[in-house]
Each structure stands twice: as C-alpha cells, then as structure tokens.
Amino acid sequence: METRKIPFRQALREAMVEEMRREESVFLMGEEVAEYNGAYKVSQGMLEEFSERRVIDTPISELGFAGIGVGAAMNGLRPIIEFMTWNFAVLAFDQIVNSAAKMLSMSAGQINVPIVFRGPSASAGQLGAQHSQSFENWMANVPGLKVISVSNPYDAKGLLKSAIRDDDPVCFFESEVMYGDMGEVPEEEYLIPIGKANVTREGDAVTIVSYNKMMKIAHAAADELAKDGIHAEVIDLRTIRPLDVETLVNSVKKTNRMVILEEAWPYGSVNTEITFQLQKHAFDYLDAPIKRVTTTDTSIAYAPTLVQAFLPNVDKVIQAVKSSMYVS
Amino acid sequence: MAKTKVEKDQNGADVALAQPKGKPVKEAERFSAETYLNWYEIMLRIRRFEEKAGQLYGQQKIRGFCHLYIGQEAVAAGTISALQADDPIITAYRDHGMALARGISSNECMAELYGKATGCTKGKGGSMHFFSKEKKFFGGHGIVGAQIPLGAGLAFAEKYKGNANVVACFFGDGAARQGALHETFNMAMTWKLPVIFLCENNLYAMGTSVARSSNVIDLKKLGSAYDMPSYDVDGMSCEKVHDAIASAAEHCRSGKGPVFLEVETYRYKGHSMSDPAKYRTKEEVEEYKSKDPIETTLSTMLKKKFVTMAEVEAINQRIMEEVDECVKFAEESPYPDPSEIYTDNYMQQDYPFITD
C-alpha cells in the first residue's frame, strides 16, 4: 500500500471528505467548521468543496445543534456534529444520552440515529479545570452509544470513516495536542473496524493498556522498560465501547500482568471495567493485581506544577509496571 | 386555503391573527361535512380512549407515568386535517391524542399502555414514547423541551433532501421555558427550516402556572424575539387550529422558515395521573369545559344538518366498541419476551453486550 505522512487533522478531514463524496446524506455541523475552516483547522477547505448546504456553521448552542443533528438523523441524514471540545458537549449531553442513545430502543427499532459526535477531549496544556476533562467513560456507560478514542492519524481516518458509516450513534474522541502529529496513512481507502483493540507493541513481561494521547506515554514507558530488559506488550483500545475484552485477555494469558494507563479520573473509569473483565476472564492467569495509572482524583489546575502532578507520566507508568513485577 | 394575514403592532411584533383573505366566510361553510365528521370522530376517539386509560390506570392495569390529553383534542384534530400525511409530527410525553389522531390504531396504543408486545413500540416505549415511522409520528419524548431541537432537525432533513414537507413540533408551556427552545428558534429562523412550533399552552407546567414561570406571559413573544412569525390560536376550536396550521404550513412550504403558534388550550385532568390539580379552581375547569371542543363541534354539525342524531349515536357506539375492543386486545396480548431487552438497542445485530 502506498503511504505518505500527513498530520492528524488532515487524516480526520480526509475521512469526512471521502465519506461526504461517497454519501450525499453526510454533512458536517458545528461551531466555526465552515467559514473559519475549523477551530483547529480539521475542516479546512470543506466549505469550499461542499458549500454551506453541507458544511454548516452554528451559533454557540451545543444543546440546540446536537438536537438538530439527532432530529436530522432520525429523518434519514447522517450528521457529523463537531464539538470544539467535548467539555462544551456537556451542554449537549441531554441530546446525546436521552435522545440519540435511546431513540432506537424507545421506538422499538423503528427509528435509528446514525450520527457522529466528534471533537477533542482531555488536557491540552495549562487550560484550567473546565477545558481539560476526559469523557470516554461517561459516554461508554450509556447503552445505545458507541465510543471511539483515537491516538494516531492512521487510526483516526480509518475509524472515523467506520463511525460515519455506522448505523448507531458514535462518540468520537480526539485531542487538541495531537492535531499536528504526523503519521503514515495509506493513499488507498481503508476502514478500521469498530470494537477491535490494536496490539501496537509485542512483549511478554506486562501488558500496558491505554488510548488516545496516553498511548505516547505507554510507548515511551515501554521503550524505557526495554532498556532494563522488561518487554512490555502495549495495547491501544481504539474503541472504548464495545470493549475488546478478548484481545486484553489473550494478552494477559501471555504476560500475566496488566497496567492500565488512562487520562481520566480513577472513579468509575474505563480501567475499572477492564479490571472487572480481567479478574473474571483471566483470574488464573494474573500473577499480580492489575495496576492503574490515572489522573489524580481532583480537578486539574492551571499552574505547571499542578498539571504535572495531575497527569500520568512515563515515570508513573514505569513504577506501576515494576510494582506489578515486584521489582524496584 | 386561508392565508395568514401578518400585521405588525407598534413594536414591530407580528399581530397574532390567522385570517382568511377576502370576504369573510362562515366557518361551517368553509369546512365540509366530511371534515367535521372526521374531527368529531378523532376527538371522540381520543376522549373515550383517554377516559378508559384513566380508569385502567386506577385499576393498575396501566403503570408508570400517564399524561392524559382530555380537553386538548381540538389541537390534534385541527392539526391532522391541516397537514399532509407525509408531514412529520413530533411531540412530548402527552402523546396519546396526537398518535391516535395520526392514525396509530387504538389497539396498538392501548397495548402500549399495557406494556404489551403488540403495542406501537412493542411495550418498550410506554405512555410517553409512542412512535410510528410509517405514520411519520416521531414520538413521544420525555425530557421537557428536548423534542424542540429534534423537530427542527426533522425539518432540517426535509429541507436538505429538497422535500416540501413541513414538521409540526409540539410542546407545552412548561417547555417554552427551556433553553433548548431559544437555541432552536434562533437556528430555525437563521436557516429558514420548515417547522411549525406549536406550544400547547394549557396554562400549567405541571403545577406552575404560566404567570408564575416568567415575567413574559404572552408566549408568542418568545417567537417574536427571533423575528419568527408568531400567532396565538384558540386551541378549543378545530376550525381555528386548522386555519392557523394550514397558513403556517403554507408559509413553511414556500421557504420562508418557521412559524410559532401559541395554541391556547386546557387539560381537564391533572398533569399526570398522580396530580390532583389543586393549584386551580373548579370554576376555571368548568369554564373551559363549557367550551368543550367535542360539544362545540357536535352542535355545529347538528345545526348545519351535516349529521343526524341517529348518525351521531352510531358514531358514538362505534367508538365505544372500538375502545372496548382495544382493551380486550391489550388484555389478551402477550408481554414482550424477556429476551427483547437485548433487541433494538443497536442496529448492529451482533453487538457484544456486557452480560455480567
């Protein structure tokens, strides 16, 4: 396959553009997506190609335009709703949780909602408490939704295309600080299936599980550990709901240890569900309790020292791995 | 059909009147005997169905929340006669009346209240979530005001697809205080979406009167704030509801964007079955009952000799039998199999649910 290196934002844009060329019912709606070319330039040039009929600027009304998107999906269209950040999508959670997620069930299978809600989430520098939150676990709690969180341009393009084609509502998580990341992406069209995790590095000593930009920390930690002769297997979840338990269990059968790395608050997070599933399906294979590296159980704050204290980092992951291996 | 006459008052707001153009024509001459008969039958079906639902709720045959439409029937009847069958309808949780008027059968509606597999949403929706994709009835929504942006979204899709359909989006006076209404009004006007927003103002948001919920009690001003053509309508009159909606639909179909109708109506019963409605006087209820839309329509039909008393009695008998039959149907229908809890959550047929 011919590949080239493109930025993350371009991979997302290519996914949307290709799907909009392929299917007339797909459109993009959100704040600053059209004339401004996207707050983070993800949708650059799309207005020019598709006109204001299909690339639509909204006022700052997250609840309203999320609901209009859901209504349009109920009536035969396939909207992509961009949130400038998932922090602002909190205003739209009623429409995501009460309308999009439940419509198929409430209508007894008559009305489905093929919609993608997408945008960046989690921390992106010193942005303070209200612009730095992760919501994958919030959305993953809700039956009716699918949840995807991407870590690199290749996955972003292949999974966003699958999300747009999916007949169920999908919440899609990106990161402000990754939009400029370069990555190999094929010239040819490809799709990545929803619901499948990806083993991004093979190893036998421990399984490190993560998603979104924490994958960088996971790989950096694995590099460091390798210097000490500890070969970690690294898994990128890619899809948070449904969770690919099988890939996780198969890995632990080989490594017998797991560390879950997540930029999220510890209570009721993605790692708690993984831990439950692993103790159920791989209890006899575990040689140590599952460890986790999360943010602190606090709001994030502005000062650099406090951001550092809040976030996971390579050292914390190495410590967790070594602790699970009973080495220091 | 009648054209809406848009006038401006001294503040520039639209004066609220939907009037036929040209020479005034008496209402009973503008509408055919057939239209009156349809209105009467739709309203009587709703009334008898809802009365029966109320009784059955008392017997605990129907559970959950149950919001009756009794008193508001003219809104449903006038809506159906003014719209085309392809025009989508969406409403809130007080949805039995509009669903019956749209043609979902009494059997399917009653079975749904019973939670039976033969219900219009297979026992999954219940009282608040009636749907029929075939009849373009898009629910049945339980979060107050959430169906307002959904209705605008249905209209967005109609416009996007180049259809001439108009969406009728219903909500109550309580929902008029939700932020979703303001966000939606703004976007619907900006994008000229073909949607009629109909506020069924029955004067009470559960127990809070319109006057206690805001400084602005003239609800049509909420539309005027976005330069949306906004009118008030006598919701106890099928003729007036029909005229207002027909005019509004014509406005929408011509590409001019949304219309807001504040439909003044009244629910004879409480907000839900558990509400004794102690916040209003008996006199107030009686005053509205004296304008009962079924009585008024019947009296017009008899006066105009559109129907004989014998024919009326035959209709009454037929509706009574239909309602008795739908109870029997619901009673005899099976509950959904427990395995149905896993169906209709995802379109993906092999979705891997967490099962422990």
Interface residues (C-beta under 8 A of the other chain):
Chain A: S25 F27 R53 I56 T58 P59 S61 L63 G64 F65 A66 G67 I68 G69 V70 G71 A72 A73 M74 N75 G76 L77 D94 Q95 N98 S99 M103 L104 S105 M106 S107 A108 G109 Q110 I111 N112 P114 P143 G144 K146 D166 D167 D168 G195 P242 L243 E273 K280
Chain B: P88 I90 C120 T121 K122 G123 K124 G125 H129 F131 S132 K133 F138 G139 G140 H141 G142 I143 A146 I148 P149 L150 G151 A152 G153 L154 A155 F156 A157 E158 Y160 K161 G179 A180 E183 T184 N186 M187 T190 W191 T343 D344 N345 Y346 M347 Q348 Y351 P352 F353 I354 D356
